[in-house]
Amino acid sequence: MDEKTFTVKEVLTEVQALLQSIDYQLEEPEIPKEFMGKPDFYGKRREGVTTHEIAGFVKKDAKEITRGVAQLWTIKRQLGEYMDYVIALPPQNEGDLVDVMRADNNKLLKKIRRDKFQIWLCNPQEKSICCVFGTPQDSLFTQHLKFRDMKIESHTSSGGQK
């Protein structure tokens, strides 16, 4: 494999750099101490009377998306509906992502859609982040992210029909 692999730390650093470049203040979310998990990244950006928030987890590969979705769902229960929730990954094989999302009769795909989660692929070497699933609530991201619709439903999977 000629493709460079990136560590979780490298991806996290690149995501944080993007957030800071568009005036997000990185901070700790207001989650009770007894709560078991905190996101890998969390930030707020004020725009007039509106406050935009984002929280997410960085995972090393597509196989960890299922765990990331469970973690996002848990923090969403604590932080609320009205913010962006993201799973950030280093560059991945599109087929692997599709297989994970479509496994078990599209179970994960349905959860991600229902909860309006996003999946970002981050390439620290190229200083680029591509949103491959979901849409950010903060429209400022449309100027700073690349977007690619994977059209998951159009991919054939060894798991059978939709």
N, C-alpha and C positions, 0 to 999 in steps of 0.2 A: 504494500500500500504506500503510494507516494505522498498521499495527503498528510499534512502535519496534524497531529492530534494535540489538543489543548487541554490544560488542566482546568478543573473547576475554579481554581483561584484566578487563572488568567481570564476565564469567561466572566467571572464576577467583577473583576477589575474593569473590564471593558464595559459591562452594563452600568456600573457605577459612574464611569467616566461619561457615558452618554447622558445619564440622568443629570449629572452635575452641569454638563454643557448646555442643557436646556432649563437650567435654573431650578432643578429639584433639589431640595435640602434633604440630604441623607440623614436619617435619624432612627431611633428605636420606635416601633409602633406602640401605641397605648394598649398593651395587652396585660391582663392581670398576671402577677408573679406566679400564681399557682398554675397558670396555663403552661402546657408542656412544650410548645414549640414556637419559635419566632422565625420569620422569613429570613432568607439569606440577604435580601435587600428590601429596603422600604424607604420611600421618599414622598415629600409633599412639594407642590408648587402652587403658589397663589397667583391668581389672575383676576384682578378686580375683586369682586365679592365671592368668586368661586375658588375653591381649593381642590386641586387635583391630587390624587394619591395613587401610589403604585406599590405593590408588594410582590415578591416572587422568590422562587427557589432556583438554584442552578443545579443541574444534574449532568452526569458525565456522558450518558448515552440514552438512546431511545428506550432501552429496557427499564430505565428508571422513571419514565413518565408516569406510570401507574402510581407509584409512591408519591411523586410530585403532585398529582391531582388530588390525592387523599390529603396531603399536607395543605394545599391551597384551600380545599373545601373547609378544613378545620379552622384555618385563620380567617377565612371569609365569614364564618359564623361569629367570630370575635370582632372583626373590623367592619363588617357591613358590605352591602351590595355595591355601593357607588364609588368604586375605584377599580383600577386595572390590576388584574392578577395574572402573573406570567410564570411560565416555566422556561428558563433559558438553558440552551444546550450548545455545545460546540457543533461545528458542521457535522451533519449526519447524512447517511445514505437515505434518500427519499423513500425507497422501498421498505427499509427497516421502520421508518416512522409510520408509514401507511399500514404495515402489518400490525404494529402495536396498536394503532388507533382502531383498526377494523377487527381485531381479535374478539372472539366471544360475541359474535353478532353485533359488532360496532359498539359494544358496551362503553368503552372509554371515550370514543368519539361523541356519543350521546351525552355523557357526563360533562365533557369539555364544552360542548355547545350550550347545554342547559345552564351552566354556571358562567358562561361568557369568559372562559379562560383563554389565554393566548399562549402560543408556543413561538419562541424566538430562537433562531439559530445565529450564534455569535462567532465571528471569525476575528479574534484579536490581532492576527497578523495583518489583515486587510482593514482593520478598524471599521468593520461593518457588522450590522445587526439586521437580520431579515425576519420579519414577522411572517411565518408560514401558516399560522392558523389563528383565527380570531381577529378582532378589530379593537384597537385601543379606544377608550372613552375620551381621552385627552387628544384632541385633534392635532396638537403640536407634534405628536409622534409621526404624523403622516409626512412631515418635512424632514425627518431625521432617520426614519427606518426605511429599509427596502421592504417591499411587500411581494409575496409570491403565494398565490392560492394553489395549494397542492391538489385540489379537486380529488379529495380522498375517495368519493363515491365512484369515480370513473376508473379507479385502479382495480385490477383484478387481484384477488387474494386467494391464497390456498385454503382460506377458511370457508369458501363457498359463497352463496348468494347473499345479498343484503337482506 
